[in-house]
Amino acid sequence: MAYCETPQDVAECIAFATLQGMACAVRSGGHSYAGWSTGTGLVIDVSPMDAVRRDGGRAVVGAGTRLIDLYGELASAGVSVPSGSCPTVGVAGLTLGGGLGVTSRAYGLSCDALESVRLVTADGRILNCNREENADLFWACRGGGGGNFGVAVSFTYRTHEAGDVTPFSLRWPWARAAAVVRGWQRWAPAAPDEVWTSLHLDTGPGTGTPTIEVIGVALADAGAHMDRLTAAIGADPDSSDARSRPFLDAMKFLGGCAGQTVEQCHAQGSLPGQRPGGNFPRTDYAGKSHLAYKPLPDDAISTLFARFEQGNDVANRSALMDAMGGAIARVGPGETAFPHRKGLFCVQYLAPDTGWLRATHASMEPYMRGTAYVNYVDPDLRDWAGAYYGPNLGRLRKVKAAHDPGRLFRFPQAL
């Protein structure tokens, strides 16, 4: 294990691993579902490189930065970068895999805000990658997955204004669940850019009937968006909630650490990159994903519901459908390495029991046709490369061959 404080430290690690013929694993936030941010070889951990610095309308961000620190450091200036909701996720892995998040419909993916990345390659060089320099690596680092082409040490993003926003939620009885899914999937991907929503199906021990809820974030006029969603569904919710909050408070709320300090939103533990006062709980679950390019037909909805209605008192199980469209879809599938620009929504299945996950994923595969989000890495996928990268796979393999011909950076689903 090597905790690297500088790009030069990373270069030294790479030189050592090359000399010893040792495999490398790269770690930022450590959120790999497959556990590939650790291993039996040399783990290059960039957590100590966690500085966030504003530079005009840009933010220069160390690769060890967690999302809560990115939001916290930029909040005082009233700006942010489009990112996800989980506070302990690392910006590096999120961005390198594309970066779906709660403001992506308004401002694009995390990788769309990226202007440059510093990368330590397999030969130990420290490269600046942007549209003019090392443009092939810059393209690949915007959706080509973490750990494939080198070790990212810093990112430069364009920032956007981040004033008050309104998180909201609406809940319906399970008897209305089919109408909710039908209405939501018609409305959400084509809704105005300023609103993002996620439809949640959940069940767990002691809950009895599964639950259905739509959560969202509106940059303006949440009430009007909630009304339009309700009209699309054709049934009033049992309950709803909406409250305007400062941007940082909203991100804490969505991330499950409302009312806590930035330090408290860090994970519990004492490893580098964490904080002594970290209070965010560790959880034990696995995940799988699909990208929906078409609305789910009625038989797909029934199939998914059956997975929640059978044995639903055994464990906490979820399916999260995150709306896409908006700014995400205005970038061509080949302009960055992230290929799923035309997806309507991303589906993430979560559970501690892999048997249920595998069966649920398999039951939905006929309707999704071999698509997956690389940031929800899935070791069970057979055609993982096609699922993650689609038509961009060939170009990505050429970049890999050019910059890591000896495959120093190798893990079970490395390019």
KAGI-V940668 format. One record per backbone hydrogen bond with DSSP energy under -0.5 kcal/mol. CO is the residue of the C=O (numbers start at 1). NH is the residue of the N-H. Records with the same first field share a line. If there is no record, write none. Layout:
# KAGI-V940668
CO=NH, NH
This chain:
# KAGI-V940668
2=4, 45
6=10
7=11
8=12
9=13
10=14
11=15
12=16
13=17
14=18
15=19
16=20
17=21, 22
18=21
23=42
25=44
27=46
32=35
35=38
41=43
42=25, 44
43=2, 45
44=27, 46
45=4
46=49
48=50
49=64, 65
51=62
53=60
55=58
57=159
58=55
59=61, 157
60=53
61=155
62=65
63=92
65=91
66=69, 70
67=71
68=72
69=73
70=74
71=75
72=76
74=77, 79
75=78
78=162
80=160
83=102, 103
86=89
87=68
89=67
90=94
91=95
92=96
93=97
95=98
96=143, 145
98=111
99=110
101=104
103=106, 107
104=108
105=327
109=112, 113
110=113
113=158
116=156
117=129
118=153, 154
119=121, 127
120=151
121=124
125=121, 127
127=119, 129
128=130
129=117
133=130
134=138
135=139
136=140
137=141
139=142, 337
140=144
141=143
142=337, 338
145=148
150=152
151=120
153=63
154=118
155=61, 157
156=115, 116
157=59
160=80
165=167, 245
166=218
167=243
168=216
169=241
170=214
171=238, 239
172=212
173=176
174=177
176=180
177=181
178=182
179=183
180=184
181=185
182=186
183=187
184=188
187=190, 191
188=191
189=326
192=195
194=219
196=217
197=323
198=215
199=321
200=213
201=319
202=211
203=317
204=207
207=209
211=202
212=172
213=200, 215
214=170
215=198
216=168
217=196
218=166
221=225
222=226
223=227
224=228
225=229
226=230
227=231
228=232
229=233
230=234, 235
239=171
241=169
243=167
245=165
246=250
247=251
248=252
249=253
250=254
251=255
252=256, 257
253=256
257=260
261=265
263=266
264=279
266=279, 280
267=275
271=274
275=278
280=268
283=285
286=351
288=349
290=347
291=293
292=344, 345
297=300, 301
298=302
299=303
300=304
301=305
302=306
303=307
304=307, 308
305=308, 309
306=310
309=311
311=314
316=352
317=203
318=350
319=201, 321
320=322, 348
321=199, 323
322=346
325=328
326=329, 330
327=330
328=331
332=335, 336
337=339
339=341
340=343
344=324
345=292
346=322, 348
347=290
348=320
349=288
350=318
351=286
352=354
353=357
354=358
355=359
356=360
357=361
358=362
359=363
360=364
361=365
362=366
364=367, 368
365=368, 369
372=374
373=376
374=377
378=381
381=384
382=384
383=387
384=388
385=389
386=390
387=372
388=339
389=392
390=393
392=396
393=397
394=398
395=399
396=400
397=401
398=402
399=403
400=404
403=122
404=407
408=24, 410
411=414
